């Protein structure tokens, strides 16, 4: 599954606010699997101007990654948008979507190079912030294939502006 698969997002049907509110407390969906390879880990390390030992050198990973290089936790976090695009529909009439912030973020398990992750998104709240501005509160859990513990959990805030 490609992280940049914009065609999936274009096929998601927009929901009016009342239909969205009916989903509060329910999982909206789970993304497809995305493999975190060493090239992605190295590229992220380069982008943040840091080459953490555990991300780029399996020998220096401190044993917590079972001898494999691991993804920087912020790499996993940065992939939420790509994972969410696959399953979180826009509010009807949305012309812009803004990342409004993260609450209750926890990095719980390292993601080894070569592992696959996917996101699970639960709608916790939808409220009108101002006229034409809808604040979505999503519970997020990023699963690591074959692992009991998720890579991260968070409460993610997204602002959608409608026309």
C-alpha positions in Angstrom: 0.0 0.0 0.0 1.5 3.3 -1.0 1.4 6.1 1.5 0.7 8.6 -1.2 -2.4 6.9 -2.6 -4.6 10.0 -3.0 -7.1 8.1 -5.2 -8.5 6.4 -2.2 -9.3 9.6 -0.4 -11.1 11.0 -3.5 -13.5 8.0 -3.4 -14.5 8.5 0.2 -18.0 9.9 0.4 -18.3 13.2 2.4 -20.6 13.1 5.4 -22.9 15.8 6.6 -22.3 16.8 10.3 -25.4 14.9 11.5 -24.2 11.6 9.8 -20.7 12.2 11.2 -22.1 12.7 14.8 -23.8 9.4 14.5 -20.4 7.8 14.3 -19.1 9.2 17.6 -17.7 6.4 19.7 -17.2 4.1 16.7 -14.2 3.1 14.7 -14.4 4.8 11.4 -12.0 2.4 9.8 -8.6 0.9 9.5 -6.1 1.8 6.9 -4.2 -0.6 4.7 -0.8 -1.9 5.7 2.2 0.3 5.1 5.7 -1.1 5.2 8.4 1.0 7.0 11.6 0.2 5.2 15.2 1.3 5.8 15.1 3.8 3.0 12.1 5.5 4.6 13.9 5.5 8.0 17.1 6.9 6.5 15.2 9.6 4.6 13.3 10.7 7.7 16.6 10.9 9.7 18.1 13.0 7.0 15.0 15.3 6.9 15.2 16.0 10.6 18.9 16.5 10.5 19.5 13.7 13.0 20.8 10.2 12.5 19.7 8.5 15.8 21.7 5.3 16.3 18.6 3.2 16.6 17.2 4.4 13.4 20.1 3.9 11.1 22.3 1.4 12.8 20.9 -1.9 14.0 24.0 -2.7 16.0 23.6 0.4 18.0 19.9 0.0 18.6 20.4 -0.9 22.2 18.8 -4.3 21.9 15.2 -2.9 22.2 14.7 -3.4 18.5 15.9 -7.1 18.4 18.9 -6.2 16.2 16.9 -4.2 13.6 17.0 -0.5 12.9 13.9 1.2 14.1 11.8 4.1 12.8 12.0 7.4 14.7 8.7 7.7 16.6 8.0 11.0 14.8 8.2 9.1 11.4 5.4 6.9 12.6 3.4 10.0 13.8 4.0 11.8 10.5 2.4 9.0 8.6 -1.0 9.5 10.3 -2.2 11.8 7.5 -1.4 9.2 4.8 -3.1 6.4 6.8 -6.2 8.6 7.6 -6.7 9.6 4.0 -7.7 6.1 3.3 -10.5 5.8 5.8 -11.6 9.2 7.3 -14.2 10.9 5.1 -14.4 14.7 4.8 -17.2 16.7 6.3 -19.7 17.6 3.5 -18.6 20.8 1.7 -15.0 20.7 3.1 -12.7 22.9 1.1 -9.7 22.6 3.4 -8.5 20.3 6.1 -6.0 21.4 8.7 -4.0 19.4 11.2 -5.1 21.1 14.4 -2.9 19.2 16.9 -2.3 16.0 18.9 -3.4 15.3 22.5 -2.6 12.3 24.7 0.2 11.1 22.4 2.1 8.0 23.5 4.8 6.1 21.7 4.4 2.6 23.0 6.5 0.3 20.9 9.4 0.7 18.4 8.7 0.0 14.7 11.5 -2.1 13.3 12.7 -1.6 9.7 10.7 -3.9 7.5 7.6 -3.9 9.7 4.2 -3.0 8.5 1.9 -0.6 10.3 -1.7 0.4 9.9 -3.9 3.0 11.5 -7.2 2.5 13.3 -9.4 5.7 13.6 -12.2 6.2 16.1 -14.4 9.3 16.0 -14.5 10.7 19.6 -16.2 14.0 18.8 -17.3 16.4 16.1 -18.1 19.9 17.0 -18.6 23.2 15.2 -15.8 25.4 16.3 -17.0 28.5 14.4 -19.3 29.0 11.4 -18.0 26.7 8.6 -15.3 25.1 10.9 -15.7 21.5 12.1 -13.3 20.1 14.7 -12.9 16.3 14.4 -11.4 14.5 17.4 -10.1 11.1 16.4 -8.7 8.4 18.6 -5.8 6.8 16.8 -4.0 3.6 17.3 -1.1 2.6 15.0 -0.8 -1.2 14.9 2.4 -3.0 14.2 1.8 -6.2 12.3 2.4 -9.2 14.6 2.8 -7.1 17.7 0.6 -7.1 20.8 1.5 -3.5 21.6 0.7 -0.6 19.2 3.4 1.8 17.9 1.5 4.8 19.2 -1.9 6.0 20.5 -3.1 9.5 20.3 -6.0 11.8 20.2 -5.8 13.7 16.9 -7.5 17.0 16.2 -8.4 17.9 12.6 -10.1 21.1 11.5 -12.2 21.0 8.4 -13.3 24.2 6.8 -16.5 24.1 4.7 -17.7 26.5 2.0 
